[in-house]
């Protein structure tokens, strides 16, 4: 009986520590393929405009919002092509994309900001997939899904516009909700400065 318990524990441990892989998909709608797109070009004072677009049945939206804000701040803290120091900075969560871009450009121009970056978080969550066929299979992943749009305040032009999805997981993985923050941070860092 004790041997069965040990085998069961080993099997459960093996199942919960399956191999994980990371995928990142970036869909470019316009502009550069990275926030810091052109080498040597400064974005000047940068204002980060965070927005949350959770689905109606989103669990713990306040917890996810706090996690998103922390990871946005960490990712943009030392942006290599600009500064989030005043008059830039990370602003309050709001419905930024619901406002006309001309209004945003005008508002931030008056404040002395050179570039605005809208970061709209749409998903920050763990996922579990189960197949009920034989063999029985389940897979888990942590996921970050967001849109990012960079605007020049002086010209009003779109410098970068993309949707990014990053997930890590695989068969027999269990991933806590907190790990989705790591996905967001890694995805943001990857698109801030494109690796050559």
C-alpha positions in Angstrom: 0.0 0.0 0.0 2.8 2.4 0.9 4.5 1.6 -2.5 1.3 2.5 -4.3 1.3 5.9 -2.5 4.9 6.5 -3.5 4.2 5.6 -7.1 1.1 7.9 -7.1 3.1 10.8 -5.6 5.8 10.3 -8.2 3.2 10.2 -11.0 1.5 13.4 -9.8 4.9 15.2 -9.5 5.8 14.1 -13.0 2.5 15.2 -14.4 2.7 18.7 -12.8 6.2 19.3 -14.0 5.8 18.7 -17.7 8.0 20.4 -20.3 7.1 24.1 -20.9 7.7 26.1 -24.1 7.2 29.7 -24.9 5.5 31.2 -27.9 5.2 34.9 -28.8 3.1 36.2 -31.6 3.3 39.9 -32.7 0.8 41.3 -35.2 2.0 44.6 -36.7 -0.6 47.1 -37.7 1.8 49.9 -38.6 4.9 51.7 -37.9 8.1 50.2 -36.5 8.4 46.6 -35.3 9.6 47.8 -31.9 8.9 50.8 -29.6 12.5 51.9 -29.9 12.4 51.3 -33.7 15.1 53.4 -35.2 18.6 53.3 -33.7 19.7 56.6 -32.2 16.3 58.2 -32.4 15.1 59.4 -29.0 11.4 59.4 -28.1 12.1 62.1 -25.5 9.8 62.4 -22.5 7.4 59.4 -22.7 4.0 59.0 -21.1 2.7 55.5 -20.6 -1.1 55.2 -20.8 -2.2 51.9 -19.3 -5.7 50.5 -20.0 -7.4 47.3 -19.0 -9.9 45.6 -21.3 -11.0 42.5 -19.3 -13.6 40.2 -20.5 -16.9 40.2 -18.6 -16.2 37.0 -16.6 -12.6 38.0 -15.7 -11.6 36.6 -12.3 -9.9 39.0 -9.9 -9.6 42.0 -12.2 -8.2 44.3 -9.4 -5.4 41.8 -8.7 -4.6 41.5 -12.4 -4.6 45.3 -12.9 -2.1 45.7 -10.1 0.1 43.0 -11.5 -0.1 44.6 -15.0 0.9 48.1 -13.6 3.8 46.6 -11.7 5.1 44.8 -14.8 4.6 47.9 -17.1 6.6 50.0 -14.7 9.4 47.4 -14.5 9.5 47.0 -18.3 9.6 50.8 -19.1 11.7 51.9 -16.1 14.9 52.2 -18.2 13.5 52.5 -21.7 16.7 52.9 -23.9 15.2 55.4 -26.4 13.5 57.9 -24.0 12.7 58.7 -20.4 9.6 58.2 -18.3 10.8 60.9 -15.9 8.6 64.0 -15.6 6.8 65.4 -17.5 6.4 61.8 -18.8 5.6 58.9 -16.5 3.1 56.1 -16.1 -0.4 57.5 -15.9 -3.5 56.3 -14.1 -5.5 53.4 -15.7 -8.2 54.9 -17.9 -10.1 54.4 -21.2 -7.3 56.0 -23.2 -8.1 54.3 -26.5 -11.7 55.6 -26.2 -10.5 59.2 -26.7 -9.6 60.8 -30.0 -5.9 60.7 -30.7 -5.9 64.4 -31.6 -7.2 65.1 -28.0 -4.4 62.9 -26.5 -1.8 64.6 -28.6 -3.0 68.1 -27.7 -3.3 67.3 -24.0 0.2 65.8 -23.7 1.8 68.4 -25.9 0.7 71.0 -23.4 2.3 69.0 -20.6 5.7 68.8 -22.5 5.5 65.1 -23.3 7.1 64.1 -26.6 5.7 60.5 -27.0 2.7 58.6 -25.7 2.5 54.8 -25.5 -0.9 53.3 -25.0 -0.7 49.8 -23.4 -4.1 48.0 -23.5 -4.0 44.8 -21.5 -6.7 42.3 -22.8 -5.6 39.0 -21.1 -3.3 38.2 -18.1 -4.2 34.8 -17.0 -3.4 31.1 -16.6 -5.1 28.7 -19.0 -5.9 25.0 -18.7 -6.9 22.8 -21.7 -8.2 19.3 -21.2 -8.9 16.5 -23.8 -11.2 13.7 -22.7 -10.0 11.3 -25.4 -7.6 8.5 -24.8 -5.0 9.1 -23.7 -6.3 11.7 -21.3 -4.3 14.9 -21.7 -4.2 18.3 -20.0 -2.1 21.3 -20.6 -1.6 24.6 -18.8 -0.1 27.9 -19.7 0.3 31.4 -18.5 -0.6 34.1 -21.0 -0.3 37.9 -21.6 -2.2 39.4 -24.5 -2.1 43.2 -25.1 -2.1 46.0 -27.7 0.5 48.7 -27.8 0.4 51.9 -29.8 3.1 54.6 -29.8 2.3 58.1 -30.9 4.5 61.1 -31.6 3.0 64.1 -29.8 4.7 66.6 -32.1 3.5 65.1 -35.4 0.6 62.9 -34.3 2.0 60.1 -36.3 1.9 56.5 -35.3 5.4 55.3 -34.6 4.4 51.7 -33.7 1.1 49.8 -33.5 0.9 46.1 -32.7 -0.8 43.3 -30.8 1.3 40.9 -28.8 0.5 37.5 -27.4 3.0 35.6 -25.3 2.4 32.3 -23.5 4.5 29.7 -21.7 3.3 26.2 -20.9 2.7 22.8 -22.3 1.4 19.3 -21.5 1.0 18.5 -17.8 1.9 22.1 -16.7 0.1 23.9 -13.8 0.9 27.6 -13.8 -0.3 30.0 -11.1 -2.0 33.3 -12.1 1.0 35.3 -10.8 3.2 33.9 -13.6 1.2 35.8 -16.2 2.9 38.9 -15.0 6.3 37.5 -16.0 4.8 36.8 -19.5 3.7 40.5 -19.7 7.1 41.8 -18.6 9.0 39.6 -21.0 6.7 40.5 -24.0 7.0 44.2 -23.3 10.8 44.0 -23.0 10.9 42.1 -26.3 9.0 44.7 -28.2 10.5 47.8 -26.6 13.8 47.1 -28.2 13.9 44.7 -31.2 16.7 42.3 -31.0 18.9 42.1 -34.1 
